[in-house]
């Protein structure tokens, strides 16, 4: 799971695919913060993207793993 941090509000979130992909039809889809709507990144895909804030448990696990990788 790729975790994004919103530069506008510091929310931690991840993207999910709301539809399957199909050949042809790739478009640039925005990856928007689910809290404030700020566009954090874009991705070329034929799927529809959604975003969801990390739960408290997911945030704890992510921050613990990020700390371990720095040491």
DSSP file (Angstrom, degrees, kcal/mol; ACC not computed):
  #  RESIDUE AA STRUCTURE BP1 BP2  ACC     N-H-->O    O-->H-N    N-H-->O    O-->H-N    TCO  KAPPA ALPHA  PHI   PSI    X-CA   Y-CA   Z-CA
    1    1 A X              0   0    0      0, 0.0     2,-0.5     0, 0.0    13,-0.0   0.000 360.0 360.0 360.0 128.1    0.0    0.0    0.0
    2    2 A X        -     0   0    0     13,-0.2    13,-0.6     2,-0.0     2,-0.5  -0.778 360.0-153.2 -87.5 126.9    1.3    3.4   -1.0
    3    3 A X  E     -A   14   0A   0     -2,-0.5     2,-0.3    11,-0.1    11,-0.2  -0.870   7.4-161.6-104.7 132.5    0.8    6.0    1.7
    4    4 A X  E     -A   13   0A   0      9,-3.3     9,-2.3    -2,-0.5     2,-0.5  -0.834   7.6-150.1-109.2 148.6    0.5    9.7    0.8
    5    5 A X  E     -A   12   0A   0     -2,-0.3     2,-0.4     7,-0.2     7,-0.2  -0.987  20.3-130.4-117.5 123.5    0.9   12.6    3.1
    6    6 A X     >  -     0   0    0      5,-2.4     4,-2.1    -2,-0.5     5,-0.1  -0.576   8.1-153.9 -73.2 125.5   -1.1   15.7    2.2
    7    7 A X  T  4 S+     0   0    0     -2,-0.4    -1,-0.2     1,-0.2    33,-0.0   0.698  92.3  53.6 -72.5 -17.1    1.1   18.8    2.2
    8    8 A X  T  4 S+     0   0    0      3,-0.1    -1,-0.2     1,-0.1    -2,-0.0   0.869 131.9   4.3 -84.7 -38.9   -1.9   21.0    2.9
    9    9 A X  T  4 S-     0   0    0      2,-0.1    -2,-0.2    29,-0.1    -1,-0.1   0.412  90.1-121.4-129.8  -0.2   -3.3   19.3    6.0
   10   10 A X     <  +     0   0    0     -4,-2.1     2,-0.2     1,-0.2    -3,-0.1   0.642  54.0 158.3  66.4  17.6   -0.8   16.5    6.9
   11   11 A X        -     0   0    0     -5,-0.1    -5,-2.4    -6,-0.1     2,-0.5  -0.517  36.8-137.8 -70.1 137.9   -3.5   13.7    6.6
   12   12 A X  E     +A    5   0A   0     -7,-0.2    42,-2.3    -2,-0.2     2,-0.3  -0.862  39.5 151.0 -94.7 129.9   -2.1   10.3    5.9
   13   13 A X  E     -AB   4  53A   0     -9,-2.3    -9,-3.3    -2,-0.5     2,-0.3  -0.952  32.2-141.4-152.1 168.8   -4.1    8.4    3.3
   14   14 A X  E     -AB   3  52A   0     38,-2.3    38,-2.4    -2,-0.3     2,-0.3  -0.914  20.2-120.2-132.1 161.7   -3.9    5.7    0.6
   15   15 A X  E     - B   0  51A   0    -13,-0.6     2,-0.3    -2,-0.3    36,-0.3  -0.672  23.4-169.4 -98.4 156.3   -5.5    5.3   -2.8
   16   16 A X  E     - B   0  50A   0     34,-2.8    34,-2.8    -2,-0.3     2,-0.6  -0.979  26.2-115.0-140.6 155.6   -7.7    2.5   -4.0
   17   17 A X  E     - B   0  49A   0     -2,-0.3    32,-0.2    32,-0.2     4,-0.0  -0.810  21.5-171.8 -94.1 120.6   -9.1    1.5   -7.3
   18   18 A X  S    S+     0   0    0     30,-3.4     2,-0.3    -2,-0.6    31,-0.2   0.560  71.6  24.8 -90.3  -9.2  -12.9    1.8   -7.5
   19   19 A X  S    S-     0   0    0     29,-0.7    29,-0.1     0, 0.0     2,-0.1  -0.959  87.3 -97.8-145.9 163.1  -13.2    0.1  -10.9
   20   20 A X        -     0   0    0     -2,-0.3     2,-0.2    27,-0.1    28,-0.1  -0.326  42.8-107.5 -74.6 165.0  -11.2   -2.4  -13.0
   21   21 A X        -     0   0    0     26,-0.1     2,-0.3    -2,-0.1    -1,-0.1  -0.561  30.7-163.8 -90.1 160.0   -8.9   -1.3  -15.7
   22   22 A X        -     0   0    0      2,-0.2    24,-0.0    -2,-0.2    25,-0.0  -0.987  30.1 -90.8-142.3 152.5   -9.6   -1.7  -19.4
   23   23 A X  S    S+     0   0    0     -2,-0.3     2,-0.1     2,-0.1     0, 0.0  -0.258  95.1   4.7 -63.6 145.3   -7.4   -1.6  -22.5
   24   24 A X  S    S+     0   0    0      1,-0.1    -2,-0.2     0, 0.0     0, 0.0  -0.494  94.9  86.7  80.7-158.1   -7.0    1.8  -24.1
   25   25 A X        +     0   0    0     -2,-0.1     2,-0.2     1,-0.1    20,-0.1   0.516  51.1 164.7  49.2  22.6   -8.7    4.7  -22.4
   26   26 A X        +     0   0    0     18,-0.1     2,-0.3    20,-0.1    20,-0.3  -0.499   9.7 176.0 -70.6 138.1   -5.9    5.8  -19.9
   27   27 A X  E     -C   45   0B   0     18,-2.6    18,-2.4    -2,-0.2     2,-0.7  -0.935  39.3 -97.3-135.6 160.0   -6.5    9.2  -18.4
   28   28 A X  E     -C   44   0B   0     -2,-0.3     2,-0.4    16,-0.2    16,-0.2  -0.709  43.4-165.3 -80.3 117.1   -4.7   11.3  -15.8
   29   29 A X  E     -C   43   0B   0     14,-3.0    14,-2.2    -2,-0.7     2,-0.2  -0.872  15.3-126.5-105.9 135.2   -6.5   10.8  -12.6
   30   30 A X  E     -C   42   0B   0     -2,-0.4     2,-0.7    12,-0.2    12,-0.2  -0.549   7.1-145.9 -78.1 143.6   -6.0   13.0   -9.6
   31   31 A X  E     -C   41   0B   0     10,-3.2     9,-2.7    -2,-0.2    10,-1.2  -0.914  30.3-172.5-108.2 100.9   -5.1   11.6   -6.2
   32   32 A X  E     -C   39   0B   0     -2,-0.7     7,-0.2     7,-0.2     2,-0.2  -0.720  29.6-105.8-102.9 144.1   -6.9   13.9   -3.8
   33   33 A X     >  -     0   0    0      5,-2.7     4,-1.6    -2,-0.3    -1,-0.1  -0.459  23.4-142.9 -62.3 130.5   -6.7   14.2    0.0
   34   34 A X  T  4 S+     0   0    0     -2,-0.2    -1,-0.2     1,-0.2    19,-0.1   0.674  96.3  48.4 -72.0 -14.5   -9.9   12.8    1.4
   35   35 A X  T  4 S+     0   0    0      3,-0.1    -1,-0.2    17,-0.0    -2,-0.0   0.906 131.5   7.3 -90.2 -48.1   -9.8   15.4    4.2
   36   36 A X  T  4 S-     0   0    0      2,-0.1    -2,-0.2   -25,-0.0    -1,-0.0   0.561  90.7-121.1-116.0 -10.7   -9.2   18.7    2.4
   37   37 A X     <  +     0   0    0     -4,-1.6     2,-0.1     1,-0.3    -3,-0.1   0.468  54.9 154.1  85.3   1.3   -9.4   17.8   -1.3
   38   38 A X        -     0   0    0     -6,-0.1    -5,-2.7     1,-0.1     2,-0.6  -0.426  49.4-119.5 -64.2 134.0   -5.9   19.0   -2.2
   39   39 A X  E     +C   32   0B   0     -7,-0.2    -7,-0.2     1,-0.2    -1,-0.1  -0.685  36.2 174.3 -78.3 117.2   -4.4   17.2   -5.2
   40   40 A X  E     -     0   0B   0     -9,-2.7     2,-0.3    -2,-0.6    -1,-0.2   0.777  60.8 -18.4 -94.8 -33.2   -1.3   15.4   -4.0
   41   41 A X  E     -C   31   0B   0    -10,-1.2   -10,-3.2     2,-0.0     2,-0.3  -0.949  57.1-130.1-160.7 174.0   -0.4   13.4   -7.1
   42   42 A X  E     -C   30   0B   0     -2,-0.3     2,-0.3   -12,-0.2   -12,-0.2  -0.938  14.4-162.9-132.9 159.7   -1.7   12.2  -10.4
   43   43 A X  E     -C   29   0B   0    -14,-2.2   -14,-3.0    -2,-0.3     2,-0.7  -0.995  21.3-128.9-144.5 136.7   -1.6    8.7  -12.1
   44   44 A X  E     +C   28   0B   0     -2,-0.3     2,-0.3   -16,-0.2   -16,-0.2  -0.778  55.5 132.6 -84.3 116.9   -2.2    7.6  -15.7
   45   45 A X  E     -C   27   0B   0    -18,-2.4   -18,-2.6    -2,-0.7     4,-0.1  -0.984  61.6-134.9-158.0 160.3   -4.7    4.8  -15.5
   46   46 A X  S    S+     0   0    0     -2,-0.3     2,-0.2   -20,-0.3   -18,-0.1   0.375  84.3  89.3 -98.3   1.3   -7.9    3.5  -17.0
   47   47 A X  S    S-     0   0    0    -20,-0.1     2,-0.5   -26,-0.1   -20,-0.1  -0.501  83.8-112.9 -91.0 164.1   -9.3    2.8  -13.5
   48   48 A X        -     0   0    0     -2,-0.2   -30,-3.4   -28,-0.1   -29,-0.7  -0.873  35.9-146.9 -95.0 129.5  -11.3    5.2  -11.3
   49   49 A X  E     +B   17   0A   0     -2,-0.5     2,-0.3   -32,-0.2   -32,-0.2  -0.733  18.3 179.8-101.3 146.6   -9.3    6.1   -8.2
   50   50 A X  E     -B   16   0A   0    -34,-2.8   -34,-2.8    -2,-0.3     2,-0.3  -0.900  14.7-142.4-131.4 165.1  -10.6    6.9   -4.7
   51   51 A X  E     -B   15   0A   0     -2,-0.3     2,-0.4   -36,-0.3   -36,-0.2  -0.946  11.3-170.6-130.4 154.1   -8.7    7.8   -1.5
   52   52 A X  E     -B   14   0A   0    -38,-2.4   -38,-2.3    -2,-0.3     3,-0.1  -0.994  26.6-115.8-145.7 133.4   -9.3    6.9    2.1
   53   53 A X  E     -B   13   0A   0     -2,-0.4   -40,-0.3   -40,-0.2     2,-0.1  -0.356  40.8-103.7 -64.5 146.8   -7.7    8.2    5.3
   54   54 A X        -     0   0    0    -42,-2.3   -42,-0.1     1,-0.1    -1,-0.1  -0.463  34.5-120.1 -69.2 143.3   -5.6    5.7    7.2
   55   55 A X     >  -     0   0    0     -2,-0.1     4,-2.6     1,-0.1     5,-0.2  -0.285  32.1 -99.7 -72.4 169.5   -7.3    4.3   10.4
   56   56 A X  H  > S+     0   0    0      1,-0.2     4,-2.2     2,-0.2     5,-0.1   0.905 126.1  48.8 -59.1 -42.2   -5.6    4.9   13.7
   57   57 A X  H  > S+     0   0    0      2,-0.2     4,-2.3     1,-0.2    -1,-0.2   0.902 111.2  49.5 -65.4 -41.2   -4.1    1.4   13.6
   58   58 A X  H  > S+     0   0    0      2,-0.2     4,-2.7     1,-0.2    -2,-0.2   0.898 110.6  50.7 -64.7 -40.3   -2.8    1.8   10.0
   59   59 A X  H  X S+     0   0    0     -4,-2.6     4,-2.8     2,-0.2     5,-0.2   0.922 110.4  49.4 -62.3 -44.2   -1.2    5.2   11.0
   60   60 A X  H  X S+     0   0    0     -4,-2.2     4,-2.1     1,-0.2    -2,-0.2   0.931 114.0  45.1 -61.1 -46.4    0.5    3.6   14.0
   61   61 A X  H  X S+     0   0    0     -4,-2.3     4,-2.2     2,-0.2    -2,-0.2   0.906 114.6  48.6 -64.7 -42.6    1.8    0.7   11.8
   62   62 A X  H  X S+     0   0    0     -4,-2.7     4,-2.4     1,-0.2    -2,-0.2   0.940 112.9  46.4 -64.3 -47.5    2.9    3.0    9.0
   63   63 A X  H  X S+     0   0    0     -4,-2.8     4,-1.9     1,-0.2    -1,-0.2   0.867 112.2  51.6 -65.6 -35.7    4.7    5.4   11.4
   64   64 A X  H  X S+     0   0    0     -4,-2.1     4,-2.0    -5,-0.2    -1,-0.2   0.909 112.2  45.8 -65.7 -42.0    6.4    2.5   13.2
   65   65 A X  H  X S+     0   0    0     -4,-2.2     4,-2.0     2,-0.2    -2,-0.2   0.865 111.3  52.5 -70.8 -34.9    7.7    1.0    9.9
   66   66 A X  H  X S+     0   0    0     -4,-2.4     4,-0.7     2,-0.2    -1,-0.2   0.881 109.7  49.3 -66.1 -37.5    8.9    4.4    8.7
   67   67 A X  H >X S+     0   0    0     -4,-1.9     4,-0.7    -5,-0.2     3,-0.7   0.904 110.2  50.8 -67.6 -41.7   10.8    4.9   11.9
   68   68 A X  H >< S+     0   0    0     -4,-2.0     3,-0.9     1,-0.2    -2,-0.2   0.876 105.8  55.6 -63.7 -38.1   12.4    1.5   11.6
   69   69 A X  H 3< S+     0   0    0     -4,-2.0    -1,-0.2     1,-0.2    -2,-0.2   0.704 103.2  56.1 -71.6 -17.3   13.5    2.1    8.0
   70   70 A X  H <<        0   0    0     -4,-0.7    -1,-0.2    -3,-0.7    -2,-0.2   0.670 360.0 360.0 -84.7 -18.2   15.4    5.3    9.1
   71   71 A X    <<        0   0    0     -3,-0.9    -1,-0.2    -4,-0.7    -2,-0.2   0.448 360.0 360.0 -98.1 360.0   17.5    3.4   11.6
